[in-house]
């Protein structure tokens, strides 16, 4: 059995992971990935660990597939309904990104509840323009520390009815205020962040390029790695 995989084989597994999420809304099993790529199960495990190490996917401690941004195999506060597929939205950022990533989904229904008051919230999110609404998104973890515990970080990128709901939740949770943005800024953040992720050869942005992107969509301050 193989102990080292080539870059092309690892990329085959990455694309198979994303294709399965895209089509089904859920995570592929190792057996399904082996069937899709022609690799043996041991090679699938090696490829997944390599992709996890390079932050292309997220595995739990048992090696199970948890996230392949913007898709999630676990509920983190959001559902995203397409034409015929239902996804868990990993966070506010990822949920708003889905119609921008999938050409076959010109719009999706994003639903959640306000962590501050438990009110039900929903928007039709499209590629054309930001959804209307006075709600705000609050991100708890600064971008430089998101991968310290990426599941917790994503689980705390939420949308609230208003800023007073953010304050109420922070007080109850004994957390410090992070970064608050309106829906239009959230939409711009999500619009191009994952561009190319479903294509062969995709590479994540380096920190400098990421900071430039954040500034271009209207974010500011050290929370985003910006002066």
C-alpha positions in Angstrom: 0.0 0.0 0.0 1.1 3.6 -0.6 2.6 5.7 2.1 3.1 8.8 0.1 0.7 10.2 -2.5 1.4 12.4 -5.4 0.0 15.9 -5.6 -2.4 14.9 -8.4 -3.9 12.0 -6.4 -4.4 14.3 -3.4 -6.0 16.8 -5.6 -8.3 14.1 -7.0 -9.5 13.4 -3.4 -10.0 17.1 -2.7 -12.2 17.5 -5.8 -14.1 14.3 -4.9 -14.8 15.7 -1.4 -16.2 18.9 -2.8 -18.1 17.2 -5.6 -19.9 15.0 -3.1 -20.8 17.9 -0.8 -22.0 19.9 -3.9 -24.3 17.2 -5.1 -25.6 15.6 -1.9 -25.2 18.3 0.8 -23.3 15.9 3.0 -19.8 14.5 3.5 -18.5 11.5 1.4 -17.4 8.4 3.2 -13.9 7.1 2.7 -15.4 4.2 0.6 -17.3 6.7 -1.6 -14.1 8.7 -2.1 -12.2 5.5 -3.0 -14.9 4.6 -5.5 -14.8 8.1 -7.0 -11.0 8.3 -7.3 -9.9 4.7 -7.8 -7.6 4.9 -4.8 -7.4 2.3 -2.0 -8.8 3.2 1.4 -5.3 3.7 2.9 -4.5 6.2 0.3 -7.8 8.1 0.9 -6.9 8.4 4.6 -3.4 9.7 3.7 -4.9 12.2 1.3 -7.4 13.5 3.8 -4.8 14.0 6.4 -2.7 15.9 4.0 -5.6 18.1 2.9 -6.4 18.7 6.6 -2.8 19.7 7.3 -2.9 22.2 4.5 -6.3 23.6 5.7 -8.2 22.5 2.6 -10.6 20.5 4.7 -11.3 19.9 8.4 -11.2 16.5 10.0 -12.2 15.6 13.6 -9.9 13.7 16.0 -11.2 10.4 14.6 -10.4 11.4 11.1 -14.0 12.0 10.0 -14.7 14.8 7.5 -16.3 17.8 9.3 -15.9 20.7 6.9 -14.8 21.6 3.4 -15.5 25.3 3.3 -18.1 26.5 2.6 -19.7 23.1 3.2 -20.2 21.4 6.6 -21.2 18.0 7.7 -22.4 19.2 11.1 -24.9 21.9 12.0 -23.3 25.2 13.0 -26.3 27.5 13.1 -27.3 27.8 9.4 -29.2 25.8 6.8 -28.8 26.6 3.1 -31.5 25.4 0.7 -30.8 25.3 -3.0 -33.1 24.1 -5.9 -33.0 20.5 -4.7 -30.2 20.2 -2.2 -30.0 21.2 1.5 -26.6 22.0 3.0 -25.5 22.9 6.6 -24.0 26.3 6.4 -20.7 26.3 8.3 -21.2 29.9 9.3 -22.6 33.2 8.1 -19.7 33.7 5.8 -19.9 30.3 4.2 -23.7 30.3 4.0 -23.7 33.5 2.0 -20.9 32.1 -0.2 -22.8 29.1 -1.6 -24.6 30.8 -4.6 -21.4 32.5 -5.6 -19.5 29.1 -5.7 -22.2 27.0 -7.4 -23.2 28.3 -10.9 -26.3 26.0 -10.8 -27.6 27.8 -7.8 -28.3 31.4 -8.7 -29.9 31.9 -5.3 -30.4 30.0 -2.0 -32.5 30.3 1.1 -30.3 30.9 4.1 -32.0 30.3 7.5 -30.8 30.7 11.1 -31.9 31.9 14.5 -30.6 35.0 16.3 -28.3 33.9 19.1 -29.4 36.9 21.1 -33.2 36.5 21.1 -33.8 33.2 19.3 -35.9 34.9 16.6 -36.1 33.0 13.3 -34.2 34.7 10.4 -34.1 33.9 6.7 -32.9 35.6 3.5 -32.9 34.7 -0.2 -29.2 35.2 -1.0 -28.3 35.6 -4.7 -25.3 36.5 -6.8 -26.9 39.7 -8.0 -27.1 41.9 -4.9 -27.0 41.7 -1.1 -30.2 40.7 0.6 -32.3 43.4 2.2 -32.4 43.6 6.0 -31.2 45.5 9.0 -29.6 42.4 10.7 -25.9 42.3 11.5 -23.3 39.6 11.4 -20.9 39.2 14.4 -17.6 37.3 14.1 -16.1 36.4 17.4 -12.6 35.2 16.5 -10.0 37.4 14.7 -9.0 36.0 11.4 -5.4 35.3 12.5 -6.8 32.9 15.1 -9.6 31.2 13.2 -7.6 28.0 12.6 -6.7 27.6 16.3 -10.1 26.0 16.6 -11.8 26.4 13.2 -15.1 24.6 14.2 -15.6 26.9 17.2 -14.6 29.9 15.1 -17.0 29.1 12.4 -19.7 28.3 14.9 -19.4 31.9 16.3 -19.7 33.7 12.9 -23.5 34.3 13.4 -26.2 36.8 12.3 -28.2 38.7 14.9 -31.4 40.8 14.6 -29.6 44.0 15.7 -26.5 45.1 17.6 -28.4 45.0 20.9 -28.9 41.3 20.4 -25.1 41.0 19.9 -24.5 42.8 23.2 -27.0 40.6 25.0 -25.4 37.4 23.7 -21.9 38.6 24.5 -22.9 39.3 28.1 -24.5 36.0 28.6 -21.6 34.1 26.9 -19.0 36.2 28.8 -17.2 36.9 25.5 -15.6 40.0 24.3 -17.0 41.8 21.2 -15.5 40.8 17.9 -16.4 42.4 14.6 -19.8 43.5 13.5 -20.8 44.1 9.9 -24.0 44.7 8.0 -25.5 42.2 5.5 -24.1 44.0 2.5 -20.5 43.7 3.8 -21.1 40.1 4.7 -22.3 39.5 1.1 -19.3 41.2 -0.4 -17.0 39.2 1.9 -18.6 35.9 0.7 -18.9 36.8 -2.9 -15.4 36.1 -4.2 -13.7 34.4 -1.2 -14.0 30.8 -2.5 -13.7 31.6 -6.2 -12.1 28.6 -8.0 -12.3 26.2 -5.1 -14.2 23.6 -7.1 -11.5 23.7 -9.9 -8.4 21.6 -10.2 -5.3 23.4 -8.9 -7.0 25.7 -6.5 -4.7 27.3 -3.9 -5.8 29.1 -0.7 -4.8 32.8 -0.4 -1.6 33.6 1.4 -2.1 36.1 4.3 -1.1 39.2 2.3 -3.5 38.4 -0.5 -6.2 37.6 2.1 -5.7 41.0 3.8 -5.9 42.8 0.5 -9.2 41.0 -0.3 -10.6 41.9 3.1 -9.8 45.6 2.6 -11.3 45.6 -0.9 -14.6 44.4 0.4 -14.8 47.1 3.1 -13.4 45.4 6.2 -10.9 47.2 8.3 -8.8 47.0 11.5 -6.5 44.5 13.2 -9.3 42.0 13.5 -8.8 41.3 9.7 -5.0 41.7 9.8 -5.2 45.3 8.5 -3.6 48.4 9.9 
